[in-house]
Amino acid sequence: MTRRRLIARAAALGAPTSALHFPSLAQTAGTSRVLVGFPAGGTADSLARVIAPLLDLPGQGTIVENKPGASGQIAAESVRQATPDGTALLLTPSSILSLVPHLYRKPMYDSLNDFAPIGGVCDHSFGFAVQGSSQIKTFTDYVNWAKSNAKDATFATPGPGTAPHFLGTLLSREIDVPLVHVPYKGVAPGLQDLMGGQVASTFNPLPTLLEYHRAGKIRIMAITNPTRVASLPNVPTFRELKLPSIELVEWYGLFTSSKVPSATVQKLQDHVSSAVSRPEMIAAAKRLEVEPRRVGAVALKQLLEVDYKRWQGIVKATGITLDT
């Protein structure tokens, strides 16, 4: 029966039409959302699109919603402000909650109190790369070139305040060269400019670099993993290059608003734990070159607290702020 006919019938029966309640699409569909703070095409987006259908949440399915902007804060803030019914989830790299809040005098959220950890998904390291046709063959070659060409020593990242931004800043300090940061809106445009020669190098999540490295379009010089990875047996770690401070493995986790009832959070934890263990997720993790990380809510909270304090010290030491 259409809305118009229902109103007419109610009027005929003497019922006041103002008393009729017509539920919205959101109310009737019960759709859950996995929010991502980055554009489509990057690691976070790819992971969200893999895990969303595996969560098997109640209702009419789970969609991925990209909300890029403000160094990933927009998506996190959207989850913080969402109706606390457990239908809004944040899939995020750890830096959005552990690093970014320290970059602003008045951050949008309190990472340690505004969000309820649900579970870990995976982790990955980062790679430092130059153009594939470059005459720079090794990291030592790069350092020598950068010292002689400081004005051209640019590095692309997915945006200001991201983990790659700080890795580049730390590298600049370690090799004593004022590397020039070139921020982009996401991973893809920066990689395109690297391959086109508009920027000299890039720091980016390792999974986003591997395909281009294998195709010879870029050359990965070093990785931030503590040990070499099987997919790049000939690429050294920064630790091997005597730069242990440039070491980072970033984890991805799912969170919801801390206002969501604990019973609902517990159910979400069960769904996430099951999804991360499924063969489809394990296969996708291998395809995306990430390591599955089945971490419970308690351990995820501890990881966040440790990383939060670590980045607090690093940001204070660098003096970088994004308020301006």
N, C-alpha and C positions, 0 to 999 in steps of 0.2 A: 504494500500500500504506500502511495506517495505521501510526502509530507502534506501537500495541499489537501488531498482527500482525507487524511487523518484529522486535520484541523477542522475540515467541514463536518466530518462525522461527529467530532467532539462537540462542535457548536450545536449540531442537531440534537445531541443528547443532553445539552445544557451544561456541558463541562466548560469551565473557563480555559480558553486557549493559553493564557499566561501560565497555567499550572502545568502545561505539558513540557516535558524535558526531552530534548533531542541530543543524545550524546554525540560528541565530536568524533571525527575520524580517529584521532589519537586515543580517545577513550575506548572506542570499539575495537580498534586494531590491536592495541597493546604492543606496539612495535618497540623493541629495544634498540638503542643506538650505541655504536662504538665510535667515539669521537677521536679524531687525530688532528694534531696541531700543525700539519704540514700538507702541502699540495699533493695531488695524486702523482704516483710514479716513483716515490721514494721508498726507503725501507719500511718506515712506519706504516705508510698506506698499504704496501704489499702485505705486510704482516696482518693488518686489520682485516683485509679482504679474505685472508686465509682462515683466520680464527673465528671471525664473526659467525659463519654458518655452522661451525663446529661447537659453538657454545650451547646450542640446543636449549635456548631459554624459553620459558613459557610465553604464550601469546602468538602473535602473527609474524614472527621472524625477527631478525636482527639486521640492521642496515649500518653501513659505514658512512660517517659524516665528516668531511674534511673542513676544518676551521683554521686555516693558517693565519699567522699574524702575531706580532708582538713576541717574537722568539718562542712561539708555542703556547703562550699564555692564554690566548683566546679560547682554545679548546678546553684547557684546564678550568678556566673561569666559568665556562658554560656548564661543565659538569658540577662545579661547586654550587652554582645557582639553580641547577635543575630541580624539578620536583623530586624529593627524596624517596622515590619508590623503587630504586634499583634498576630503572630502565635506561639510565644514562651512565655509560662507562667510558673511562679515559684510557686509551692505549697510548703509552708515552715512553720515550727513552728517558732514562733516569735524570739526565741533565735538566729537563724542563722543571723538575721538582727540586733538584739538588743544587743546580748551578744558577739558573735564571733568576730566582728570587733575590739573590745577592747583588744583582746588577742594577736594581732599582731602589731608590730611597723609599718608595711606597709600592711594594709589589702587590699584584692583584690578589694574592692568596697567601695563606700560611700553609706551606707544604706539609708540615708535620702534624697539623691539627685539622685541616679542612678536608682531608681525603682519607678514605678507608682503604687500605691495601686489600686486594683480592687475591692476586697470585702473579708469579713471574711467568714470562712467556719464553724469552730467549735472550741471548746476548751476542755481541759482536765487537770487534776491534775496529780501528781506523787505519787508513792508508794515506801515505803522502806520495803524490804522483806528479810527473811532468808529462809533457806532450810526447807521444810515441816516436815522432820523428826527430826529437831533440838530440843534440850531440851529448847531452848529459846522460851518462850511462850508470853512474853510481851515486850514492848519497854524498860521498866525498867530492865528486865532480860538482854536484849541486852547490855545496858549501863554498867551494872555490869560485864558482861562477857568481854566486850571490854576493860575495864580498867584493867582486870586481864590477858588479852591475846592480848595485843596491837600488837604484831608481826603477829598474825593471823587475826587481824581485817581488812580484806580486803573488798572492795566494788566494784562491777562490774557496768560499765556504757556502753552506746552505743558508747562512744568515748571521747577523750580528748576535752575539751572546750564546751561540750554539757551542757545543763541545769542540767542533773543528776550529772555530774562531779562537778558543783558548789554547788549543794545541798549537796553532800557528803562532800565537803570541808567545807561548813558552819556547817554541823552537827559535823564534827571533831572538829571545834573550840568551838562549844557550849558545847559539853560533855568533852572537854579537853582530847581527845584521838587522837593520830596521825594515823587516819585511812589510810589504804594503798589503793590508787586508782589503779584499774585494768581495763584499757580501752579495749573495744572490737570493732570490725568493725560491728556495728549494735547491735540490741537487742538480737536476737536469740542465738548467741554463748555464751553470758554472762549468759543468763538464763539456758542454758544447763549445764554450769559449776557450777552454783549455785545449781542446782538440783543434780549434781554429786558430790558436796562437794569440788570442787576445789577453790571456793571463799566462803566467809562467809555471804555476804549480797549483795544486789543490790539496786540501785535507778534506776527506769525506769518509763516511762509513765504508768499510771494506767491501761489504756485499754490493754496493753500487758501483765499485770500481773494477771488479774482477772481469766482467764481460768485456769491457773496453781494453783492459790490459791484455787479455788473451787474444783479442783481435789486433793487437799492436797499435791501437789508437792512442793509448797512454802507456806510461811506464811507471809502475809502482816502485818507489825507491826504498821505502821502509814501512813497517807496520808498528802499531802501538800495542800489540799483543805481547804478553810476557815471553812467549816462546814462538818459534816459527810455526806457521800453519801448513797443513798438508797441501792445500791448493796453491801455495806459493813457496815451495821448498827452497828456492834460491834467493828469496827476498829476506834481508836481515830485519831483526827487531831493533827498535831504538835502544833497547838495553844493550844489545850487542855492539851498537855504534857508540857506546859510552855516554848515552843520553837517557839515563833511567827515569828522569822526571817526565819524559814524554811517553808515558805508559798509561793506557786507558782501555779498559774493556767496559763497554756500556751495556747495561741491561735494559730490557723492556718489560714493563709490568702493566697490569690492569688495576685501575682504581675506580672508586665511586665516591660520592659525597659522604662525609663523615656523619651526616644527618640521617643517612639510610639506617633503618632499624637493624640491629645486630643479627636478628634471625634471617633477614633478607640477605645480608652480607655473607652469612655462612652458606646459604644456598648458592649464592654466586660463586663462592670459593669452590664449592663442589663441582659446579659446571666448568669452571676454568681449569681445575686440576684434571678433570676428565678430558677436556678438549686438548690440552697440551700433550697428553699421553697418547692420543689417537694416532694411528698410522698415517693418516692424511697430513697431520701437523708435522710429524717427523719427516715425512717425504718432502713437504714444502720447505721445512727448515734446511734440509740438504740442498734443495734447489736454490734457495735464497742465500745460501752460504752463511747461515747463522747457526748458533748452537742452542738447541732447546734448553730451557731452564725451568724445570718444574720446582718452583719455590712457593711455599705456603705463605699465608698472610703475615704471620709473625716474623718469619725470616726476611720477608720483603720489607717490612717496616724497619727492621734492623739495618738492612742494606741501605735504605733511604737515609736513615739517621747518620750512618757512617759517611756516606757520600756528601750529605748536606754539610757536615762539619769540614770535610776535606775541601770542598769547593769554597766554602766561606773563607778559609785561610788563603787559598790561591787568589781569589778575587781581591781580597784585601792587599795582597802582595803586589798584584799587577796594577791596582788602582783604576781599573776599567769600570766605567759606569755607562749605562744606556739612558739615563734620565734626560740627556740633552740630545 
